[in-house]
Amino acid sequence: MMTKSYVLSALCAVSAILPSAAQFLAESSVPLEQQEILEKLKELHLGGDHEHIMPSDQRIASLQQELSTIYAALPKNSRGALRMSTARYLLHRLFVQRHGWHFKGLAPEGDTWDSISPSHVLDDRAPKAIAALFREKNDISLADLAALAALLENMVHSEADVRLAAVFNALDFPLAAQLSLNESTAVLETYMASFVMGSDARELHKNAVSSRATMLQKLEEVVEQYPTWPNTQAFLQMIREEVTPETVNFSFPALSAVVAEAGERYGRWQSHECSELKHQLLQHEEHPNTGRVRLSDFYAMALHGGHWQFSESVAYLRQLGALDESDPEALRVIVPNYILGPSNCIASSGYFAVCCIDECDAKLQSLETTLGKSKAPPAAILSALNATIGRALERKLREVAEHHGGEVPLHGRLFAQWLHHLYPQECPFPHMSGTINPLHPDLFEEEVGQSVGASQEEMMQHLEAAKWRKAANFEEGLCSNMWTMEEELVDPLSSHADTAPEHRATRGALRGLALAMAVGSLAVTLGKLMMTLRPEWKSSTPKVYSV
């Protein structure tokens, strides 16, 4: 009886260890370079309309290279992989910097990064088999993340082909037609007009009759509503010459390649318009290097300077997160928050809006490249910046480090707030999630029920109330009194448990060795016990089974 009890105890011990073994294998032994998603994608045979969204190995490799530097510096879990909230953050940064795309479902829009998974953008868009591969993931490797990014880009190209086919139909060109240079120009400009003016490609595809009228109407409206349309026409001609040099007759596939290239480069090309807006605002900066314009000066530019675009209401600016209300008697517009807001997005598709490039990202990426990790002590950050930092700002950085036990996480609200004070003209102020809700002007008016623009009377009231400029009343080295010690990390779980890769590898190896020794010892013990219970097993002849 005692022997049986001992055997039972041993079996319980083994069963207690086995879950740890499974967890150990899942977290430490699976090489991330060989994740199953990329392989399963290659195994899928979608056929039909979906076959062309499958990314090529070349595109995946290119994106993997582009993602690698930031990926290396982001917080990871015990497997060395990104949690899905961090993957969403990285994909958002990638598309904004690469194309100026604010992808719907990736941009935070005033919420936390873990509010939805990046796989959400595949829902109702990609084949179910593809969406399921990513929806089941809790974390993701660099290779699989590059595959997801390539899929999203290809889905955008697929939508562009839907829009292009609608243009062919609107202009009475068969899809198999070979078009002349002038005809191809008409197709490209009609296409771009519908894109810039925000026509939904799916709606154009559903109803051929109404889409024809919509397309032609947008082409007429864009000339009036889009002052830089002639520049866009020149941009299209440049892309066509690069993609289809010396071409005489233009097929649908040839023009598809042109609009795909134009779509990927348009966001960065048009960013000069964002730079011009920023320049106009900074000419009225209240105090040097604060990135803030008094609301009265902002409205004066609209009323007296001919800059009609600077007329958003206080309610809308507040919703954007572009209003500094630290001094209720002197409201100010925060320049980078305003520039990066949806009111300055100039084109949209079913997947994304084309918005201004985030200039702060280059500052952060430079630090990520130099430091190569997700957190660092203040001295290392200051050394990497290689710039003169005011005492007040140095003290704030140390406060952030103390808040986190000695090191500063690079991917959280507090460090983003610190960067805003260091680079107030480039880096937006990071609001706590749930306190703002940046909406496109049309959505704001629909959901809030208020006009986006301030009335002339409202603007005049602000001008009359601000008769003189106030002296700066914030600490030297800061750009405002907007500073709070509220933190929100891109990935709080990984950031608290983040360990250097070499330490994880050593710890994993020791855990594996200990586990193997424990299981081996118990196996020997169990073997001896079984032989004691059944002596006949010692001399029995092994049986051979036919299969």
N, C-alpha and C positions, 0 to 999 in steps of 0.2 A: 504493500500500500504506500509505503514511504517512497519506494522507487517510482511508482506511477505519479505521485504528487510532485516529485522532483522533475520528472519528464514534463509534466504539465507546466510547471514553473518555467522550465527552459523554453518550452514552446511559446509561452506568453512573452518571454524576454525577446525571442526572435521576432515575434509579430510586432513587438513594440519598436524594434529596430528597423524593420522593413519599411515602414512609412518614411523614416528618416532617410533610408537608402534611396527611395523613390524621389524624395525631395532633393537629396544631394545630386542625384543624376540629372534631375530636371534643371537645377540651378547652376551646376558647376561643370558637368561633363559634356553637355551638348555644345559643340562648336557653333558659334553664332554665324560663322561664314557659310554654314551648311543648313540654314533654316529651311523648313519645308515649303514655305509659301512660294518662293521663287521657282522651285522645282515643280510644284503643283500647277503654277500658272502655265508653265511650259507644257504640262500634260493635258491641259484643257483644250478641247477641240470645239470651239464655239460655233464656227461657221457663220454663214449669212452676213448680216449687217454688223455683227460684233467682232468679226475676225480681225478687222483693221485696228481695233483699239489695243491689241496686244502689243506691249512695248518690245522694241528690239534690244538685243544684248548691248549694242553700242550706246543706245540712249540711256539704258540703266547704268552702264559703266560710267558714262559722262556725269550723270546725276550723282552717283555714288562718290565720285571724286569731288564734286562741288559741295556735297553735304559733309564730307569727312572731317574737315577742320572743326566745324561747329559741333558735330556729333561727338568728337573726342572730348570736347570741353563741357558737355552737358552731364547732369547727374544721371546715374544709372542704377539699376537694381543689382542684386547679387549675381545675376547672370551676365552682367556687363551690357545689358540691353536697355533701351529706353522704354519707360512706361508710356502708355498711349497718350497721356496728357502732354508729356514732353515731346512726343512725336508730332502732335498737333501743333505745338509751339514752333517746332523746327520747320515743319512744312509751311506754316504761315510765313515765317521769315524767308524761306527759300523763294516762294512765289512772289512775295512783295519785292525782294531785291532782284530777282531774276527777270520778272516781267511787269512789276507794278500791279500784280493781280491780288486783290483782296478776295480770296476764295470763300464762297459762302459755306459756312460750317467749319472753317478753320480760323477765321478772324474771331477774336474773343468777344467783341461787341459789348463790352462792359461786364462780361461774366468771367468766371474762373476758367482756366485752361482745361480742367478736368470735368467741365459741365457736360461735354459730349465727347465721344471718341472720334478721331479723324476718319475712321471707317464710315462714319455717318454720311460723308459726302458721296459715298458710292450708292447709297440707298436710292432706289427708284431710278437710277441712272445706269449703273453697270449691270451686267448679267448676274443673276443671283449666285451663281457658282463662285464668281470672283468676290462679290461682297461678303459672302459667307467665310471665305478664307481669312479676311482681315477682321471681321466682326468677332471671331472667336479668340482673337489674340488679346493677351493682357500686356504684352510687351513686344518689342520689335527690334530686329537687328538692322544694321546699316544697309545691308544688301536688300532686305525686304522693304525698308523705307524708301530706298531708291526705286524699287519696282513699283511701289504705290505712287510715288511722285510721277513716274513715267506713265503710269496708267491714267492719272488725272490729266496730264498734258495731252495724252492721246484722245481722251474723252472730249477735251476742249476742241481738238482738231476735228473730231467727228461732228461736233455741234456746228463748227464753222462750215463743214461740207453741207449740212442741212440748210444753213443760211444761204450758201452759195447756190445750191440747187433751187431755192426759192427765187433768187435773183434771176437765174437763167429763165425760169418760168415767167417771172414778171416782165422780162424783156423779150419774151417769145423766142428764146434760143433753145433748141433741143440739147439735151445733155451730151449727145454725141457730136455736136457741132464743132467745127474748126473756126475759131473767130479771128477776125482781123485785129490789127493793133487798136484801132478806134473802138471796135466792139468790145475788146477786152478792157479798155479804159472805162467804158460805160458800165460793164459788169463790176469792176473793182470799186468804182466810186459809188455805185448803188449799194453794193455790199457794205462799204465802210460807212455810208450815211446811215444805214439801218442799225449798224453796230454802235456808232457814236451816239445815236439818238435813242438807243436802248430798246429796240424792238426784240421781242422774245422769239428766238429761232424756232422753238417748238410750236408756237402759235402760227408762225408763218408757214410751217410745214403742214399743219392740220387743214388749213383752208386756203387753197390756191387762189381763189377769186379775191378774197379780202386782202391776202398778202400782197397781191399785185398792186392794189390801190395804196396799201400801207407803204410799200417800198418806194413808190414814185412820190408819195407825199413827203416821206422823210428826206428824199433827195432835194426837194424844193425847200423844206424847212431848214436843213442843215446850213445852207448858205446864209440864211438870216440869223440863225441862233448860234452859230459856231463861227466866231470872227476869224479864227485861224484855219478855216477850211482850205484855202489855197495852199497853205503849208502842208496840210494832210494829203492833198492831191499830189504834191511834189514827192512826198514821202512814199506814196504808193507806186509812183513811177520808178523811184529809186529801187525799191524792193523788187519790182517786176524785172528791171534790168539785171539785178544781181542774181535772181533765181532762174530766170529764163533768158539768158543772153543770146542775142542773135536769133531769137525765135520770130517767125513770121506768122504762123498760124497757131492759135492758142486753144488747147483742148481743156476740158473740165479738169483732168488731173493736173495739168500745168498750172491753171489758175488756183486750184486747191493748194498746191505747194506755195504759191505766192501769198494767199490769205493766211496760211498757217504761219509763215515766216513773219508776215506783217503783224499778226496777232501776238506773237511772242516778243516782238521788238517795239511795238507801239507804246507800251507803258513807259519804257525808258526814254523813248524818243520824245514823247510829249512832256516829260518831266521838266523841260525848260519852262513850261508854263507855270508849274509849281514854283520854280525858282524865281520867276518874275513876280508872282504874288508875294512871296516871302520878301523879296527886295523892296517892294512897295510898302509893305507893313513895317519893315525894320527902319525905313526912313523916318518913321514916326515913333520909334522906340522911346519909351518914357525915360529910362535911364540906361546908359551903355551896358551892353551884354547882360540884359535881363530877359530878353525874349518876350517882352510884354509891351502892349500898346494900350493906352487909356481908351476906354470904351468911347469917350467923347471924341477922341481923335480918330478912332475907327469909323464912327458915323460921319465925322467931318469929311473924310475921304469920299464917302458916298454922296453927301449933300453938296459939297463944294469942290471936290477934286475930280469928279467924273468917274470915280471907281464904284459903279453901282453894285458890284458884287459884295462890297463890305457893308451889308445892310441887314444881317441876320438879327433876329430878336434876341433879347436877353434870355428868354425861355429856351430858345433853340441852342444858343451858345452854351447855356448851362447843361443841357442834355448832351451836347457834344463833349463836355468836359473841357471846353476851351475858355472858360470864364474864371478868372482869379478874383475871388470874393473875400480874400483875407482882410481887405479894408473895404467895408461896405460903403464908405463915402467916396471911394475911387475905384470903381470896377475896372478890370483890365482884361484884355484879350490875350490869351497865351498863344503865341505865334505858332509853335510846332504842333500843338493840339488842333489849332484851327486848320492849318495846312493839311494835316493828315486826316481830317474829318471827312465823312461821306459827302458833305456838300461840295467838295472839290473833286469828287470822282466824276469823270467825264464820259465814261462809256460803261456798258454792262452787258453781260450775257446771262444765260441760265445758270452759269457756274460761278462767275466772278464779276467784280467791278474793277475798272482800271482807275487806280488812285495814285496819289503822289508817293514817290519813293521815300522811305524812312531813312533820313540821313544819319540818325543815331545808330542804326544797325552797323554801319561801317566802324564807328567808334567802339562798339561792343565787340565786334568780330576781331578787331585788332588786339583787344585785350585777351580774347579767347585764344587767338593764335599764339600770343606771347606766353601766356600762363599755362595753356594746355590742360586746364582742369576747371571744375565747376565752382571751386571756392578757393580763396587765398587770403593770407593775412594782409592787413593794410599796407605794410611796408612793401610787399611784393607788388601790390596793385599800383602804389604810388611810383615805384621804380619802373614798372611796365609803361605807365603813362608818360614818363619822362617830360613832365610839364610842371610849371610853377602852380602850386595849389595853395589857396589861402588857408590861414590857420583854422578858421571856422569850419571850412569844408573838410580839413584833415580831422578835426575833432568829431565831425558827424560820421566820417568813415569809421573811426575807432568805436563810436557808439554802436554802429551797425555790427561791427565785429564782436563787441562785448555781448550784444543781444543774441548772437549765435555761438557764443562760447569761444571766440578767438579768431574765427575766420569769417570772411564775407562771402556769402553765396552770390554768384554773378547773375543768377537767373531768378531774381525775386523783386518784389516791389521796392524794398528799401534801397537796393543798389541802383535800380532804375531811377528812383527819386534823387539819389546822389548824383547820378549822371546828368539828370535834368538841371541841377544847380551848377554842375561843372560846364555843361554845354547847353545853356538855356535857349539858344537859337536853333539848335538841331534836335535835342531830345525832348519828347513830350513829357508832361507831368503825369505820373502813373496814379490814377485814382483807384481807390478800393473797389473791388467788384460789387456790383449792385447799386453803386452810387451814381453812375451815369448810364446812358443807353443811346449811344450814337446811332442815329437813324438817317436814312436818306431823306431829303426834304419832303418828297411825296409821301413817304411812310409816316413822317412826323405829323404832317397835316392830317393824314387819314386817322392815325391812332390817337393823337393828342387833341386834335380838333382845334388847333391854333395855327395861325399863319407863321411860316418860317421867317418871313421878312418883317422888320419893324416898320411901323408907319412913320411918315415924315414927322408927324407931331411927336411921336415917342423919341425919335432921334434928336429933334430939336430940344427936347426937355433935358436930355443928357448933355448936350452942348452947353446949354445955359447954366446948368448946375455945376459945371467944371470950369471955373474961370482962371484957375492957376494950377501949376504943377506942384505937387507935394514933394518935399525932400524925401529921399529914401529912408525908410524906417525899419529896415531889416539888417541883419548882421552883415558885415563886410565879407565878401566872398560868396554870399548866397544871392539869389536873384529874387527872393520873395520870402514872405513869412509862411509860405505853404510848406510845412514840414511836419510829418507825423511819424511816430515809431510803430506804425501798423505794418505788419509784414504779410505778404502772400507769395508763396514760392510756386514756381512752375510745377515742381514735383516735390511736395513736402515729405513724402515717404522716402524717396531715394535720397533726398538731400540730408535727412537726419541719419541715414544708414550708409551714406556713401563712404567707400573705402578705396584706397588706391588699388589698381588692378593687381600689382605684384603681391599686395597683402592678401587680396581675395584669393589669388592662386595658391599662395602658401597655406592659407587657412583651409582652402578646399582640399589640398593634397593631404594635410594632416587629418582632416575629417574623413577622407576616403581611406587612409591607412588605418585609422582607428576603427572605422566601420568594418573593414575587411578582417582585421584581427579579431574583433568581437564575434562576427558571424562565423569565422573559421573555428574559433575556440568552442562556440556553442555546437557547431556541427560535429566536432570530434567528440564532445561530451555526449551528445545525443546518440552518436554511433555506438559508443561504448555501452550506453545504457540499453540500447536496443539489442545488442549482442548478448547482454546479460539476461534480458527477458526471454529471448528466443535463441538458445544455444544451437539449435539445428541449422540456423542460418550460416554458421561458420563453415560447414562442410558441404552445403548443398551445391549442386552443380548449376552454374548459370544457365538459365533458359534462353533459348534463341527464338524470337518471334518473327514469323514471316509477315512481310507487308507487301 
